[in-house]
Amino acid sequence: MRRATLLALLLAAACGAGTAPAEEVELRSGRQELRIALRGGLPVAWTSCETRCAEAGPRRRVLVATGEGTFDWVAGSADEAVRLAALEYRAEFAETPELVRAELTALEPLDGRVLVQRYELSKTTHEIQLRLEALPGAGIRLATGPGFIPPQLPGFGTAFSDVEAVRVTAGGQDRPGEAVGGQIRVESAAGEWLGVRSRFWAWLAQGPDGIPAIIEAPAVNQRALTWLAPGGTLALRFYAGPVEWQSLRVVSADLTQMLFAALWEPLRWLCFGLLFLLGFLSGWIPSPGLAIIALSLAVKLILAPLTRSADRWQQEVN
């Protein structure tokens, strides 16, 4: 495993000049950018990009930032949560051809235990793996912010303009029934994803079997999820990225169940057919607008025999 030059520079920045440590360190992969606080050991800024963040003009979504979403420690008492948030860490970085890694080690023990927080970011996908250590019974809470709310559509389109908590498995997507201002407790099963989604973006986590989670709806179009670690260690695999076929499938085929999930199944498969046809045409036609026009013409040609039959039947009726 080799140490990247960029990450080595970030480590030097973390150490700072003299003995004063930096307050935050940055961790970047192809499609994710995190800024992690060395006090508390959790992200204080998290941005997901549709394609590579270094490219010009990619769609991006700010998940965590001041005035936006949050990613915080929770515990059985306010005192424990404060102690976790105040704990100081030192950071070490490394990378492989596939991953960027950060390991944060506490500078002093907490209740006789030196906590270590590990982050692994995929360089080619929207996957992030976290292994967080805390006090027994503590956990982490993520909450969406205003930037996660999609543009609101008029009329019936309002049904597709919400931020919702979802559970995704190989059998499909369902919505745990939380009410605004309330909360429910769920037990995550092996292999299922639990998190939040909007029309365009998803922020979900997959953990070991039986991790208790709490889903909250603090306000309209705001959702919060809390994962608890009875043993004090929490291992979560996150997907943070667009609700788009290739991005979802490369992380887990189960995540594609979010696509067109609200539609009747035959219509859903029809939408998949049009989606794949558009993808094929986009491979030959560089302009998105021209690709959509070509899709319309292709659909018209495919439906031409059915249209002729319908016209003939109408003439017979007349």
SETORLUM-869863 format. One record per residue (C-alpha): residue number from 0; residue in three letters; x, y, z. Coordinates in steps of 0.2 Angstrom, whole numbers. Example, Ala and Ser with C-alpha at 12.3 -4.5 7.8 and 13.67 -1.06 7.14 Angstrom:
residues 2
nr_rest_c1_c2_c3
0_ALA_62_-22_39 $
1_SER_68_-5_36 $
This chain:
residues 318
nr_rest_c1_c2_c3
0_MET_0_0_0 $
1_ARG_7_17_-5 $
2_ARG_4_33_3 $
3_ALA_-2_46_-10 $
4_THR_7_63_-11 $
5_LEU_-10_72_-9 $
6_LEU_-15_63_6 $
7_ALA_3_65_13 $
8_LEU_1_84_11 $
9_LEU_-16_83_20 $
10_LEU_-8_73_34 $
11_ALA_5_86_36 $
12_ALA_-8_99_36 $
13_ALA_-17_89_50 $
14_CYS_-1_90_60 $
15_GLY_1_108_57 $
16_ALA_16_119_60 $
17_GLY_24_116_77 $
18_THR_13_106_89 $
19_ALA_-4_113_86 $
20_PRO_-15_101_77 $
21_ALA_-27_106_63 $
22_GLU_-46_107_67 $
23_GLU_-51_97_51 $
24_VAL_-44_86_38 $
25_GLU_-50_83_20 $
26_LEU_-53_66_12 $
27_ARG_-57_66_-7 $
28_SER_-61_52_-19 $
29_GLY_-67_52_-37 $
30_ARG_-85_55_-32 $
31_GLN_-85_61_-14 $
32_GLU_-77_75_-4 $
33_LEU_-77_74_15 $
34_ARG_-70_86_28 $
35_ILE_-68_77_45 $
36_ALA_-67_86_61 $
37_LEU_-52_81_72 $
38_ARG_-63_85_87 $
39_GLY_-77_72_87 $
40_GLY_-70_62_72 $
41_LEU_-85_64_61 $
42_PRO_-89_73_44 $
43_VAL_-93_91_46 $
44_ALA_-94_93_27 $
45_TRP_-99_79_14 $
46_THR_-102_82_-4 $
47_SER_-107_69_-17 $
48_CYS_-104_72_-36 $
49_GLU_-114_63_-50 $
50_THR_-97_60_-60 $
51_ARG_-80_65_-55 $
52_CYS_-79_80_-43 $
53_ALA_-64_86_-52 $
54_GLU_-73_88_-68 $
55_ALA_-81_104_-74 $
56_GLY_-99_105_-71 $
57_PRO_-104_89_-63 $
58_ARG_-121_88_-53 $
59_ARG_-117_88_-35 $
60_ARG_-127_87_-18 $
61_VAL_-121_94_-2 $
62_LEU_-126_81_11 $
63_VAL_-117_89_27 $
64_ALA_-112_107_29 $
65_THR_-116_122_40 $
66_GLY_-135_126_37 $
67_GLU_-137_109_28 $
68_GLY_-138_91_34 $
69_THR_-129_85_49 $
70_PHE_-119_69_55 $
71_ASP_-118_68_74 $
72_TRP_-115_57_89 $
73_VAL_-129_52_99 $
74_ALA_-129_43_116 $
75_GLY_-139_37_130 $
76_SER_-136_53_139 $
77_ALA_-132_71_134 $
78_ASP_-115_70_144 $
79_GLU_-110_55_134 $
80_ALA_-114_63_118 $
81_VAL_-104_79_123 $
82_ARG_-89_68_128 $
83_LEU_-89_59_111 $
84_ALA_-90_76_102 $
85_ALA_-76_83_112 $
86_LEU_-64_69_109 $
87_GLU_-48_74_100 $
88_TYR_-40_63_86 $
89_ARG_-25_62_75 $
90_ALA_-27_56_57 $
91_GLU_-17_44_46 $
92_PHE_-20_42_27 $
93_ALA_-17_29_15 $
94_GLU_-23_23_-2 $
95_THR_-24_8_-14 $
96_PRO_-29_9_-33 $
97_GLU_-47_6_-28 $
98_LEU_-49_15_-11 $
99_VAL_-44_31_-1 $
100_ARG_-43_27_18 $
101_ALA_-42_38_33 $
102_GLU_-40_32_51 $
103_LEU_-43_43_66 $
104_THR_-36_38_83 $
105_ALA_-41_46_99 $
106_LEU_-27_56_108 $
107_GLU_-33_49_125 $
108_PRO_-44_35_130 $
109_LEU_-63_37_134 $
110_ASP_-68_26_148 $
111_GLY_-52_16_147 $
112_ARG_-54_13_128 $
113_VAL_-45_21_114 $
114_LEU_-57_25_100 $
115_VAL_-53_23_82 $
116_GLN_-64_30_67 $
117_ARG_-61_22_50 $
118_TYR_-66_29_33 $
119_GLU_-64_20_16 $
120_LEU_-70_29_0 $
121_SER_-71_21_-16 $
122_LYS_-62_30_-30 $
123_THR_-74_24_-44 $
124_THR_-91_23_-36 $
125_HIS_-102_32_-23 $
126_GLU_-98_19_-9 $
127_ILE_-91_24_8 $
128_GLN_-88_12_22 $
129_LEU_-87_18_40 $
130_ARG_-81_9_55 $
131_LEU_-85_20_70 $
132_GLU_-81_16_88 $
133_ALA_-91_24_102 $
134_LEU_-97_21_120 $
135_PRO_-109_5_121 $
136_GLY_-127_10_116 $
137_ALA_-121_26_107 $
138_GLY_-123_29_88 $
139_ILE_-123_41_74 $
140_ARG_-138_52_68 $
141_LEU_-139_59_50 $
142_ALA_-151_72_45 $
143_THR_-155_80_28 $
144_GLY_-155_98_25 $
145_PRO_-164_111_14 $
146_GLY_-152_107_-1 $
147_PHE_-158_89_-1 $
148_ILE_-176_94_-6 $
149_PRO_-178_93_-25 $
150_PRO_-187_107_-35 $
151_GLN_-205_106_-31 $
152_LEU_-217_100_-46 $
153_PRO_-234_107_-48 $
154_GLY_-250_96_-48 $
155_PHE_-248_78_-47 $
156_GLY_-230_80_-48 $
157_THR_-229_85_-29 $
158_ALA_-230_66_-26 $
159_PHE_-212_65_-33 $
160_SER_-206_81_-24 $
161_ASP_-204_74_-7 $
162_VAL_-189_68_4 $
163_GLU_-193_51_11 $
164_ALA_-186_38_22 $
165_VAL_-184_22_12 $
166_ARG_-179_3_15 $
167_VAL_-173_-5_0 $
168_THR_-170_-24_-3 $
169_ALA_-169_-36_-18 $
170_GLY_-188_-37_-17 $
171_GLY_-191_-18_-19 $
172_GLN_-192_-2_-10 $
173_ASP_-204_2_4 $
174_ARG_-207_17_15 $
175_PRO_-208_15_34 $
176_GLY_-223_25_40 $
177_GLU_-216_39_50 $
178_ALA_-227_55_53 $
179_VAL_-220_73_54 $
180_GLY_-215_76_71 $
181_GLY_-214_58_76 $
182_GLN_-202_43_75 $
183_ILE_-202_24_73 $
184_ARG_-189_11_78 $
185_VAL_-184_-2_65 $
186_GLU_-173_-17_65 $
187_SER_-162_-18_50 $
188_ALA_-161_-35_42 $
189_ALA_-146_-43_33 $
190_GLY_-143_-35_16 $
191_GLU_-156_-21_17 $
192_TRP_-152_-3_14 $
193_LEU_-160_10_25 $
194_GLY_-159_29_22 $
195_VAL_-167_44_14 $
196_ARG_-170_48_-4 $
197_SER_-177_62_-15 $
198_ARG_-181_62_-33 $
199_PHE_-163_64_-39 $
200_TRP_-152_59_-24 $
201_ALA_-150_45_-11 $
202_TRP_-141_43_5 $
203_LEU_-143_26_12 $
204_ALA_-133_14_23 $
205_GLN_-131_-5_24 $
206_GLY_-126_-13_41 $
207_PRO_-124_-30_49 $
208_ASP_-140_-40_53 $
209_GLY_-150_-33_68 $
210_ILE_-144_-15_70 $
211_PRO_-158_-5_78 $
212_ALA_-162_11_69 $
213_ILE_-173_26_73 $
214_ILE_-182_35_59 $
215_GLU_-188_53_62 $
216_ALA_-198_66_53 $
217_PRO_-193_83_61 $
218_ALA_-202_93_48 $
219_VAL_-210_92_31 $
220_ASN_-197_86_18 $
221_GLN_-184_83_32 $
222_ARG_-179_66_38 $
223_ALA_-166_59_51 $
224_LEU_-160_42_54 $
225_THR_-151_36_69 $
226_TRP_-141_19_70 $
227_LEU_-137_13_87 $
228_ALA_-122_2_92 $
229_PRO_-126_-9_107 $
230_GLY_-108_-15_108 $
231_GLY_-100_1_105 $
232_THR_-94_-2_87 $
233_LEU_-104_3_71 $
234_ALA_-99_-4_54 $
235_LEU_-110_4_40 $
236_ARG_-108_4_21 $
237_PHE_-115_20_13 $
238_TYR_-122_24_-4 $
239_ALA_-122_43_-6 $
240_GLY_-125_48_-24 $
241_PRO_-138_50_-38 $
242_VAL_-153_39_-41 $
243_GLU_-146_33_-58 $
244_TRP_-145_16_-65 $
245_GLN_-127_13_-67 $
246_SER_-122_22_-51 $
247_LEU_-134_12_-41 $
248_ARG_-130_-5_-49 $
249_VAL_-111_-4_-48 $
250_VAL_-113_-3_-29 $
251_SER_-127_-15_-27 $
252_ALA_-140_-22_-39 $
253_ASP_-153_-21_-25 $
254_LEU_-152_-2_-25 $
255_THR_-159_-1_-43 $
256_GLN_-176_-6_-35 $
257_MET_-177_13_-31 $
258_LEU_-179_17_-50 $
259_PHE_-198_20_-55 $
260_ALA_-203_12_-38 $
261_ALA_-220_21_-38 $
262_LEU_-225_14_-54 $
263_TRP_-236_-1_-58 $
264_GLU_-224_-15_-63 $
265_PRO_-228_-17_-82 $
266_LEU_-226_2_-83 $
267_ARG_-210_1_-73 $
268_TRP_-202_-11_-85 $
269_LEU_-208_0_-100 $
270_CYS_-199_14_-92 $
271_PHE_-183_3_-90 $
272_GLY_-184_-1_-109 $
273_LEU_-185_18_-114 $
274_LEU_-171_21_-102 $
275_PHE_-159_8_-109 $
276_LEU_-164_14_-127 $
277_LEU_-160_32_-122 $
278_GLY_-143_26_-115 $
279_PHE_-139_17_-131 $
280_LEU_-144_32_-142 $
281_SER_-133_43_-131 $
282_GLY_-118_32_-134 $
283_TRP_-120_37_-153 $
284_ILE_-127_55_-151 $
285_PRO_-116_67_-140 $
286_SER_-130_80_-138 $
287_PRO_-143_75_-125 $
288_GLY_-157_85_-134 $
289_LEU_-154_76_-151 $
290_ALA_-153_60_-141 $
291_ILE_-171_63_-134 $
292_ILE_-177_68_-152 $
293_ALA_-170_52_-158 $
294_LEU_-178_42_-144 $
295_SER_-195_50_-149 $
296_LEU_-192_45_-168 $
297_ALA_-187_27_-162 $
298_VAL_-203_25_-152 $
299_LYS_-213_31_-166 $
300_LEU_-205_18_-178 $
301_ILE_-207_4_-165 $
302_LEU_-226_8_-163 $
303_ALA_-229_11_-181 $
304_PRO_-237_-7_-184 $
305_LEU_-248_-5_-169 $
306_THR_-253_13_-175 $
307_ARG_-258_6_-192 $
308_SER_-268_-8_-185 $
309_ALA_-277_5_-173 $
310_ASP_-281_16_-188 $
311_ARG_-288_1_-198 $
312_TRP_-299_-4_-184 $
313_GLN_-305_14_-182 $
314_GLN_-310_15_-201 $
315_GLU_-319_-2_-199 $
316_VAL_-329_4_-185 $
317_ASN_-333_20_-194 $
